[in-house]
Amino acid sequence: MKQLCAKSLTYAHSKNSGPFLILFCLWVCLGAGCTSLRQDFETPSVVITSFKPLTSQSLTPRFEIGMRVVNPNATKLSLRGMSYKVFLNDYEVVAGAANELPVVPAYGESEIKVVATAGLIEGIRFVDELLRNTSGQVAYRIQTKLDIGAMDPAIRIEKTGSFSP
């Protein structure tokens, strides 16, 4: 009985492995072909243009953040979604995500308004450090992830700098 089952499995495996192998090879070639089409792709830029506090019913502060996405490429960006984080002195003070976004035209830009929530504990820690820090410089880091579709990898953008409050 064991020999009969083993022969059946071997026959079924070898019978179905041909089409499976062909499909796998086509999938790998298609993936390699798609990645070669985007060699000249330049990373878009994201710039914060406004930062406005919103009224909130809870303890957690909310903000409306205006962003400009600049597309330096010859193809439009159909954004399916984005997520973003703002760090001040390495404290994640604001984070959010959005899914109803405009198409960014080729060699163009689009304005996006998103709602973000401040992390209460991290915000308190940042303010505490800011009150103790006498240098007055605040380091910032903005991380953005743009989702442009299922077949394309997400675009990750990070900006860093500092300012004096």
JOPE-V948005 format. One record per helix or strand. SS is the DSSP state (A for helix, B for strand). FROM is the first residue (numbers start at 1). LEN is the number of residues. If there is no record, write none. Layout:
SS_FROM_LEN, SS_FROM_LEN
//
This chain:
A_2_36, B_45_10, B_62_10, B_77_2, B_81_8, B_91_8, B_103_2, B_108_11, A_120_13, B_137_11, B_155_10
//
